Amino acid sequence: MTVVGAALVPGMPHLLAAEPAPSWKLLADAARQAGQDLRAAGPDAFVVLSTQWFTVLGHQFQVDPNPRGGHVDENWYAYDYGTLDYDLRVDVELAEAWACQAEDMGFQARRTRYDGFPVDTGTVVAGKLVDPDRSRPIALVSCNLYAAAGDLGRIAEAAALAAGKLGRRVAFVAVSGLSSGLIQRWIEPAEDRFEDAGHDAWNRRVLDLLAAGRTDEVLALREEYAREAQADSQLRALAFLAGSGACDRPARVLEYGPVWGTGAAVVTWLDG
Amino acid sequence: MSRVFHITVGDRRRPPQTAPVPTGAPAAELGPGGGDERGPGIVAGFLAPHPPHLIYAENPPQNQPRSRGGWELLRWAYQEARRRLRERHRPDVIVVHAPHWITMVGHHVNCVPNPRGLSVEPIFPHLLRYRYDFRTDVELATAIADCAADAGLVTRKLTNPGVRVDYATIGALHLLNPDWDIPVVSLSANNNPYFYSDADLEQMERLGAATRRAVEETGRRAVLAGSNSLSHLHWDREPDLPEDMAAEHPYDDHQYRWDMDLLTLVRAGRTRELRAFLPRHIEATAAEVKAGSLSWLLSALGWPEIPGDVLGYGTIIGTGNAVIEWDPANPARAHPAPPGWAPGPDDADRPRPMTGARS
C-alpha cells in the first residue's frame, strides 16, 4: 500500500507555547500522538500541505533539499511561540516526481527553491509536533486559494501516483484549522474560548461526520461550512486529504478545542 | 491630546511651523522649484498598487530576478507619481498601509528603526526576492499606534526586527521612492487570510483619522500610500514568461466596468459617493480595497470632495490597478460624469465568478 494514512493537524504556533492554554496543550499532545501513529504505519515520507503557505498562481512544490533558518511570525512575534527555527528534510525526488505527475494531469506545477524562502508557520509547527526528530523526509505543496478545491484533491492524487511509481510509502498531513474566527483582542491563554457558538457547533458537526466515515458529506457541506464558520481556506485541506484516498474510512478525532477562538482539531485516518 | 512629540531635526525634517492645512483647502502656492510651501500635515495621498510584477519589470538592483519589462503604462504612472512626490510634495515621511502584512489580531505599526533583510515572496518567489533596507520614522510610528489605541482600536507596535517585510509594503514604497531616502511608517492590514474576509472598513477609517491626528501632532509633512489593487479576481496560472503582455488583459469585462465606474467617481471628485460605492465594488469584484488601504487613505485625507488624478490604470494577471493622486491643496481638474450616469454597471450580464476563486 502506497498511502499508509493521513492526518489533519492545526498549524497555529500557540501549540508550541511555553505556557499554553489547556486546549493548546491538549492539541499539541494529540498532534504528537498523531505523528507517532502515522510513523508506526511505516511511511517513507510525509506529504504535506499547509494552508498557511497559500498561493494564487499554479501549485508550488518545495524542491530545496534542506530549507532551514529562522521564522518570525508576522502576527505572533511578540510571544515566545512567534519565533521559530526550522531545518527541514525534503524528499526532492518525490517532490519532483509529484510535480511532474501534476503537470501530466494538466496542472501548472512550479518548483520552489530559493535561498531565504520563508517557510510558513504551519509547516514548521506541524513538523515539530508530528515528526520532531525529522525521522522521515517531507514533500510540500502550497495551498492555491484561487484554484478549485477539487483541484487540490487531484494534486493529492498526483502525490500518491508519484509515490507509487517511486515505490515510496507515504502518509499525508494537512495543516489547517477549522473555523477561523479569531478573538479580536489580546488575551491571556486561560481566556481562550469559542466566542461564536455557531462556529463551535459547525466544527463539531463536521468532526462527527468525519468520525462516522461520512467524508463525502463533509465535502458537500464545505462551502456552507466556509460561509457559516469562516472555515480555514474553505476546508481545502480536507479536499486534499480525501484526494489521497486515505479518508475512505471513519476518522479518529484525537482532540478538538479553541486556539485564540479559532477551531482546531487533530484527526487521523489509519487502518485499525 | 496631551502628548508632545519632539522632532529630531534632520536633513529631511523640519520643525512644526503652522497649523496643518485642512484637507480640501484652496490651492497652495507653489514655490520657485514647483514645490508647494505648505507646512506640516498630510500633503497628498496615493493609491499605490503593489503587484510584484511592477518591481520585477523595473529590474532594480535590489531585486534578484531579471525581466524584459512589461506593464509599462502603470510603471510610467509611477514615474509621474515619483516626480510629484520629489518636486512638489517633498515629504518628511511616507506612511503606507499594506494588505500583505496581514495581521489577524489588531492593527500593527512597524516601529523597527531600520528594517532590512531579504524578502522572498512566498507567492511570487520567481518575481520578488528583494533586499530592503530603510529607515522608519519611529516617533511617528509610535504616535500612530498610540492615536489608534486612543481611538479604541486593538493595536501592536512591532519592535522585533526579524519579521520579514511584505511585498505590498515594499512594492508601494519602492515604486514611489526607489531611492528609499525618505523615512517610512508601515501599517499592517487587520484581516484574516484563511477565509476571504473583508476588513472592517469602519475600523480602517478610524485608523485613517488616527494617522492624520498623529501626523499633525508630530508636525510631520507626510504623504500617504494606500497599497491596494482594485478588482481582484485573477488567473490561477501564469504564462511561461510572466511579462508576456499578450496574456495581459482584464480578468473579464465585468471587473473592468466596475473599475471604470470607481475611477469615474474619483475623477469627478465625488468622494462621498465613492465611500458608499466601495462596499458594492468589493462585493462585485472581490476588490483588494476590501483590505482597507483606500478607506484608510481617504479617511486620513478627510474624504475630500476633490478629484483624484488617475495617473494610470492597467491590469496585472487580470486584476485592476490604478495609480491615483489626491492633492487637497492642488486638486486635479474635475472630469464630470456624463449626465444621468450612476455608478454600478448593470449586473444582468455579469459573468460567473472564476472557478474556485471564492469557494
Interface residues (C-beta under 8 A of the other chain):
Chain A: T51 Q52 W53 F54 T55 V56 L57 G58 Q60 G70 V72 D73 E74 N75 Y77 A78 G82 T83 Q108 R110 T112 Y114 D115 G116 F117 P118 D120 S142 N144 L145 Y146 A147 A148 A149 G150 D151 G177 S180 G181 L182 I183 Q184 R185 W186 E223 A226 Q230 A231 D232 S233 Q234 W260
Chain B: W101 I102 T103 M104 V105 G106 L118 V120 P122 I123 F124 P125 H126 R129 V154 R156 L158 N160 G162 V163 R164 D166 S188 N192 P193 Y194 F195 Y196 S197 H234 W235 D236 R237 E238 I317 M354 T355 G356 A357 S359
